[in-house]
Amino acid sequence: MEKFFNNLVDFLASATTLMAVLRFLLAVIFVIVGCKIVKRISKKIVNSRAFSHLTKTMRSFLGHVIAACLYIVVIIIGAIILGIELSGFTAIIIVLGISAGLALQGSLANIAGGVMIAGLKPFEIGNYIEGDGVSGVVTDIGVFYTTLKTDDNKKIVVPNAKLSNSTITNYSANESRRLDLTFTVSYHSDLALVKKVLYSCAKVDERVLADPSPAVYVTAHGDKGVILELRMWVRNADYASVKYSMLEQVKVNFDQFGISVPYPQLDVHMTK
């Protein structure tokens, strides 16, 4: 046993082994520190004056691309520090690249989708969109994925390829948006009074835009009553708040003026 420990100490003390350990530690430290520096450098580059004319979406996408390229450089230098010959390392990269290209065709499609999104700009960071069956505020557009935040604060990551090939509804593309609310009243109700009440509810709310002016229409004669639609224009930021407060205010006013709102009921007729 004593001889074994002596041989182990001699092995660890040898110059070759010590140099290999030092190379490995130096390479690990370099990669860790280099990755942290890459994050800062990529952010400074995209936020510099040279990129100031670009949109926030384009700067975010270019930041991810620049960071990916710099990460590759850091890994190559780390390999050189380890003592791997550049020619051999290059061959390894080529083989891995070909294998990854065959296995990750979807990732390449995501990159192409990200380029299309950044170039064509169907939406930008901060927009509220709906696409590929999901909806939310765009928080980031990366090389492979676009990140959304839902109304209930969930994080959704959607592949760029799917978004670039799907129908996208951008609710933030324009400053204002039309809000349509549907109400059903009894056939015995005074339609002139109902329309007046709905119109006044929209006019007294300061968040409802005056131009275009709110409007009330009879849209259908339903099974349970007359169906009316209140149309008003609001700012995108006020859409949800106006919708919920208007529904409450209309109910209060209907009760105040005695306007009946029909609900499902069953009439039973008994015969002898």
Number of C-alpha atoms within 10 A of each C-alpha: 6 7 8 9 10 10 12 12 11 11 13 12 12 11 11 11 12 13 13 13 14 14 18 17 13 14 21 17 12 17 19 12 12 18 17 12 15 19 17 11 16 21 17 12 16 21 16 12 10 9 14 11 10 13 13 19 22 22 21 22 22 22 21 19 16 17 20 16 12 19 19 12 15 21 17 18 18 22 19 15 18 19 13 14 11 13 9 10 14 13 11 11 13 12 12 12 13 11 11 13 13 11 10 13 11 15 18 16 17 24 20 17 22 25 22 17 22 23 12 10 13 16 20 23 19 16 17 22 21 19 17 15 9 13 19 22 23 23 18 19 29 23 24 22 21 23 19 26 18 16 11 7 10 10 15 17 16 18 22 27 23 16 22 21 12 13 12 17 15 17 18 18 15 9 10 16 18 16 18 13 14 14 18 19 21 17 17 10 15 13 16 8 13 22 17 12 18 24 19 14 17 25 17 9 12 10 16 22 18 13 9 12 13 21 16 20 12 15 13 12 12 12 10 15 19 20 18 21 18 20 20 23 22 24 18 17 13 14 17 13 10 20 14 10 11 17 14 11 13 19 14 12 16 17 11 9 11 11 19 17 17 14 10 6 7 5 5 6 5 5 4 2
